[in-house]
Amino acid sequence: MTKLATKRKPGRPKLDQEEGKSSIRSAALKEFARCGFKGASIEGIARAAGVAKPLVYYHFSSKDELWRASLAQALEGLRFEAEQFGEDLKSESPEIAVDLFARSSVEFAARNPWLVRISVDELRQGGTRADWLKENYLVPQQKMLVPIIESMYSPQKRVPENLAAHLIPTIFGAINFPFIDQDVIAAAHEVDVFSEEYIGQQVELISALLRACLDRYA
């Protein structure tokens, strides 16, 4: 008796391919952060993603294309969160905005420590990938945060000129570096920076720092 072929659901193969590409990009992001661009290999990325090496090349023609695609996926998530966050802040008081900003920023940094690791590594070396990061991530991020910082002032206060140029790098250093220096902090202080307790304490600290900076220069 001939078995009837099972009919595939329309759209399923495409969905599976997109999920496969997404998992490869996510694994690649972590490998590039851990090993650097030169140290990362397609074999290692495929192993981390749980797929065969030919499948990586099926979706991405080169390691450079995979690097850009993996960063683009992460940056799109960052842009979306920042835009949503900016909209949410419009209806909040400056006091509440500070706390929301601290929590959102720290939680994003804890989920995506490899973004900063890759940026630091590439900027140190310079070249086309560093230029791509500046154009697509670092400069737009800085500009996007200016109105968010300004929204934390009460309407009665005048925002000091160029405050964002000082405040954003200072605060973001404090936000990000605990998560990219996790091994050092764990060895020195015996804490897990990704624990709920540590993240909660870091949110409180960033909120206090940001509030003090705003009060000082208001």
For each residue, the residues with C-beta under 8 A, 3 or more apart:
1:
2:
3:
4:
5:
6:
7:
8: 12 13
9: 12
10:
11: 14 15
12: 8 9 15 16
13: 8 16 17
14: 11 17 18
15: 11 12 18 19
16: 12 13 19 20
17: 13 14 20 21 59
18: 14 15 21 22
19: 15 16 22 23
20: 16 17 23 24 51 55 59
21: 17 18 24 25 59 69
22: 18 19 25 26 73
23: 19 20 26 27 49 50 51
24: 20 21 27 28 45 46 49 51 55 56 59 60 66 70
25: 21 22 28 29 66 69 70 73
26: 22 23 29 30 49 70 73
27: 23 24 30 31 45 48 49 50
28: 24 25 31 32 40 45 48 49 66 67 69 70
29: 25 26 32 33 70 71 73 74 114 115 118
30: 26 27 33 34 48 114
31: 27 28 34 35 40 41 44 45 48
32: 28 29 35 36 37 40 67 70 114 118
33: 29 30 113 114 115 117 118 121
34: 30 31 40 114 117
35: 31 32 38 39 40 41 44
36: 32 39 40 121
37: 32 40 63 67 121 122 129
38: 35
39: 35 36
40: 28 31 32 34 35 36 37 44 45 63
41: 31 35 44 45 63
42: 45 46 53 56 57 63 66
43: 46 47 53
44: 31 35 40 41 47 48
45: 24 27 28 31 40 41 42 48 49 56 66
46: 24 42 43 49 51 52 53 55 56
47: 43 44 50
48: 27 28 30 31 44 45
49: 23 24 26 27 28 45 46 56
50: 23 27 47
51: 20 23 24 46 55 56
52: 46 55 56
53: 42 43 46 56 57
54: 57 58
55: 20 24 46 51 52 58 59
56: 24 42 45 46 49 51 52 53 59 60 66
57: 42 53 54 60 61
58: 54 55
59: 17 20 21 24 55 56
60: 24 56 57 63 65 66 69
61: 57 65
62: 65 66
63: 37 40 41 42 60 66 67
64: 67 68 129
65: 60 61 62 68 69
66: 24 25 28 42 45 56 60 62 63 69 70
67: 28 32 37 63 64 70 71 129
68: 64 65 71 72 132
69: 21 25 28 60 65 66 72 73
70: 24 25 26 28 29 32 66 67 73 74
71: 29 67 68 74 75 115 118 132 133 136 137
72: 68 69 75 76 136
73: 22 25 26 29 69 70 76 77
74: 29 70 71 77 78 112 114 115
75: 71 72 78 79 115 136 137
76: 72 73 79 80
77: 73 74 80 81 112
78: 74 75 81 82 108 112 115 137 141
79: 75 76 82 83 140 144
80: 76 77 83 84
81: 77 78 84 85 104 108
82: 78 79 85 86 141 144 145 148
83: 79 80 86 87
84: 80 81 87 88
85: 81 82 88 89 100 101 104 148
86: 82 83 89 90 144 147 148 151
87: 83 84 90
88: 84 85 91 92 100
89: 85 86 92 97 100 101 148 151
90: 86 87 151
91: 88
92: 88 89 96 97 100
93: 96 97
94: 97 98 151 152 153 154 214
95: 98 99
96: 92 93 99 100
97: 89 92 93 94 100 101 151 152
98: 94 95 101 102 152 207 210 211 214
99: 95 96 102 103 203 207
100: 85 88 89 92 96 97 103 104
101: 85 89 97 98 104 105 148 152 207 210
102: 98 99 105 106 203 204 206 207 210
103: 99 100 106 107 203 207
104: 81 85 100 101 107 108
105: 101 102 108 109 171 172 175 206
106: 102 103 109 110 175 199 202 203 206
107: 103 104 110 111 199 203
108: 78 81 104 105 111 112
109: 105 106 112 113 116 175 176 179
110: 106 107 113 179 193 194 199
111: 107 108
112: 74 77 78 108 109 115
113: 33 109 110 116 117 176 179 180 182
114: 29 30 32 33 34 74 117 118
115: 29 33 71 74 75 78 112 118 119 137
116: 109 113 119 120 176 177 179 180
117: 33 34 113 114 120 121 180
118: 29 32 33 71 114 115 121 122 133
119: 115 116 122 123 133 137 138
120: 116 117 123 124 180
121: 33 36 37 117 118 124 125
122: 37 118 119 125 126 127 129 130 133
123: 119 120 126 130 133 134 138
124: 120 121
125: 121 122 129 130
126: 122 123 130
127: 122 130 131
128: 131 132
129: 37 64 67 122 125 132 133
130: 122 123 125 126 127 133 134
131: 127 128 134 135
132: 68 71 128 129 135 136
133: 71 118 119 122 123 129 130 136 137 138
134: 123 130 131 137 138 139
135: 131 132 139 140
136: 71 72 75 132 133 140
137: 71 75 78 115 119 133 134 140 141
138: 119 123 133 134 141 142
139: 134 135 142 143
140: 79 135 136 137 143 144
141: 78 82 137 138 144 145
142: 138 139 145 146 164 168
143: 139 140 146
144: 79 82 86 140 141 147 148
145: 82 141 142 148 149 164 168
146: 142 143 149 150 164 168
147: 86 144 150 151
148: 82 85 86 89 101 144 145 151 152
149: 145 146 152 163 164 167 168
150: 146 147 153 159 164
151: 86 89 90 94 97 147 148
152: 94 97 98 101 148 149 210 214
153: 94 150 157 158 159 214 218
154: 94 157
155:
156:
157: 153 154 218
158: 153
159: 150 153 163
160: 163 217 218
161:
162: 165 166
163: 149 159 160 166 167 217
164: 142 145 146 149 150 167 168
165: 162 168 169
166: 162 163 169 170
167: 149 163 164 170 171 210 213 217
168: 142 145 146 149 164 165 171 172
169: 165 166 172 173
170: 166 167 173 174 213
171: 105 167 168 174 175 206 209 210 213
172: 105 168 169 175 176
173: 169 170 176 177
174: 170 171 177 205 206 209
175: 105 106 109 171 172 202 206
176: 109 113 116 172 173 179 180
177: 116 173 174 180 181
178: 181 182 185 193 198 202
179: 109 110 113 116 176 182 193 194
180: 113 116 117 120 176 177
181: 177 178 184 185
182: 113 178 179 185 186 193 194
183: 186 187
184: 181 187 188
185: 178 181 182 188 189 191 193
186: 182 183 189 190 191 192 193
187: 183 184 190
188: 184 185
189: 185 186
190: 186 187
191: 185 186 195 198
192: 186 195 198
193: 110 178 179 182 185 186 198 199 202
194: 110 179 182 198 199
195: 191 192 198 199
196: 199 200
197: 200 201
198: 178 191 192 193 194 195 201 202
199: 106 107 110 193 194 195 196 202 203
200: 196 197 203 204
201: 197 198 204 205
202: 106 175 178 193 198 199 205 206
203: 99 102 103 106 107 199 200 206 207
204: 102 200 201 207 208
205: 174 201 202 208 209
206: 102 105 106 171 174 175 202 203 209 210
207: 98 99 101 102 103 203 204 210 211
208: 204 205 211 212
209: 171 174 205 206 212 213
210: 98 101 102 152 167 171 206 207 213 214
211: 98 207 208 214 215
212: 208 209 215 216
213: 167 170 171 209 210 216 217
214: 94 98 152 153 210 211 217 218
215: 211 212 218
216: 212 213
217: 160 163 167 213 214
218: 153 157 160 214 215
